[in-house]
Amino acid sequence: MEASLAPSVTIDEFRETLSRVPSPVTIVTTLSDGRAHGTTVSAFTSLSADPPLVLVALDRNSDLLELLHRTERFAVNLLACDQADIGVDCARKGEDKLASVSWYPEDGLPRIQDAAAWLSCDVDQILPGGDHEIVIGLVTACDTGADEPLVYHRRRFLRLAN
């Protein structure tokens, strides 16, 4: 079944309205055949504490989504306030998005150096979600860094104010 917006709501109106919702800037990563892959994801949230579940939404045409179907593992890297360049680099189309990013393997997944937080996940479920697929991950490991997270709001990267 194809999802569609109500006739009175345009895609531009919908996007503009949702740009008012601050969101964490996250990079979802995985390893496949020894290569690191990643993409910027705007739809990320916690889902459950018991068991610990998170969800991310990936475009149905995403190369990373295809890899997650195979690897069944992924990491969520919450970028630190000074890592906007990584968010931009990983949002573009194409391969080797992590080529200029400092990362290291942890729990068999790419962990971005100095990220504000990191979660290692096993794919629990993949569900349809309009033009995206919703990937639910069972968190198997997590850690926090020292820096504040990067936030995206009204099409700009922002630091949280203290």
ZAFI-901462 format. One line per 3 residues: number of its first residue (from 1); their letters; for each residue x, y, z of C-alpha. Coordinates in steps of 0.2 Angstrom, whole numbers, always signed. Layout:
BEGIN
NUM> A> X Y Z; ...
//
This chain:
BEGIN
1> MEA> +0 +0 +0; +7 +17 -5; +7 +30 +8
4> SLA> +2 +48 +3; -1 +64 +11; -18 +71 +14
7> PSV> -23 +82 -2; -22 +98 +9; -4 +95 +14
10> TID> +10 +97 +2; +27 +89 +4; +35 +106 +6
13> EFR> +23 +111 +20; +26 +95 +29; +45 +97 +28
16> ETL> +45 +115 +33; +34 +111 +48; +45 +97 +54
19> SRV> +60 +107 +52; +54 +116 +68; +57 +100 +77
22> PSP> +75 +99 +84; +84 +82 +81; +100 +75 +86
25> VTI> +113 +73 +72; +117 +54 +70; +127 +44 +59
28> VTT> +122 +26 +57; +136 +15 +53; +140 -4 +48
31> LSD> +154 -14 +42; +153 -25 +27; +167 -35 +19
34> GRA> +179 -26 +30; +173 -8 +24; +165 +5 +34
37> HGT> +148 +12 +28; +138 +26 +36; +125 +39 +33
40> TVS> +117 +54 +42; +100 +50 +49; +88 +63 +55
43> AFT> +75 +50 +61; +82 +42 +77; +74 +39 +94
46> SLS> +74 +28 +109; +59 +15 +108; +60 +5 +124
49> ADP> +71 +3 +140; +67 -15 +143; +73 -22 +132
52> PLV> +84 -8 +126; +78 -3 +108; +81 +11 +97
55> LVA> +74 +15 +80; +81 +24 +64; +72 +27 +48
58> LDR> +81 +25 +32; +76 +29 +14; +70 +14 +4
61> NSD> +84 +18 -9; +98 +19 +4; +113 +9 +1
64> LLE> +115 +7 +20; +98 +0 +22; +103 -14 +9
67> LLH> +118 -17 +20; +108 -18 +36; +97 -32 +28
70> RTE> +113 -42 +26; +124 -38 +41; +110 -37 +53
73> RFA> +121 -25 +64; +123 -6 +65; +130 +8 +76
76> VNL> +122 +24 +80; +135 +38 +82; +128 +54 +90
79> LAC> +139 +68 +84; +147 +80 +95; +144 +99 +94
82> DQA> +160 +102 +84; +156 +88 +71; +144 +97 +59
85> DIG> +156 +93 +44; +154 +74 +47; +135 +76 +47
88> VDC> +136 +85 +30; +149 +73 +23; +138 +58 +27
91> ARK> +122 +66 +21; +128 +66 +3; +124 +52 -9
94> GED> +138 +40 -14; +150 +28 -7; +165 +31 +5
97> KLA> +156 +44 +16; +167 +39 +30; +183 +41 +20
100> SVS> +188 +57 +28; +181 +53 +45; +191 +47 +60
103> WYP> +183 +31 +66; +189 +15 +74; +181 -2 +76
106> EDG> +172 -6 +92; +160 -21 +95; +163 -25 +76
109> LPR> +156 -8 +71; +163 +9 +66; +163 +21 +80
112> IQD> +166 +39 +76; +180 +47 +85; +175 +59 +99
115> AAA> +156 +57 +95; +145 +63 +110; +137 +45 +111
118> WLS> +138 +28 +103; +126 +13 +103; +130 -4 +95
121> CDV> +114 -13 +89; +108 -29 +82; +93 -27 +69
124> DQI> +78 -33 +78; +65 -29 +65; +63 -19 +49
127> LPG> +46 -12 +46; +38 -2 +31; +37 +17 +34
130> GDH> +31 +26 +18; +46 +30 +8; +57 +24 +22
133> EIV> +60 +8 +32; +60 +8 +50; +75 -1 +58
136> IGL> +72 -6 +76; +89 -11 +84; +92 -20 +100
139> VTA> +106 -11 +109; +120 -22 +114; +132 -9 +120
142> CDT> +133 +9 +122; +144 +23 +129; +145 +42 +130
145> GAD> +158 +55 +126; +163 +71 +135; +156 +83 +122
148> EPL> +138 +90 +120; +128 +83 +105; +125 +92 +89
151> VYH> +107 +97 +85; +99 +100 +68; +84 +113 +69
154> RRR> +77 +124 +55; +90 +117 +42; +105 +123 +53
157> FLR> +117 +114 +65; +116 +121 +82; +125 +118 +99
160> LAN> +114 +116 +115; +115 +131 +126; +119 +128 +144
//
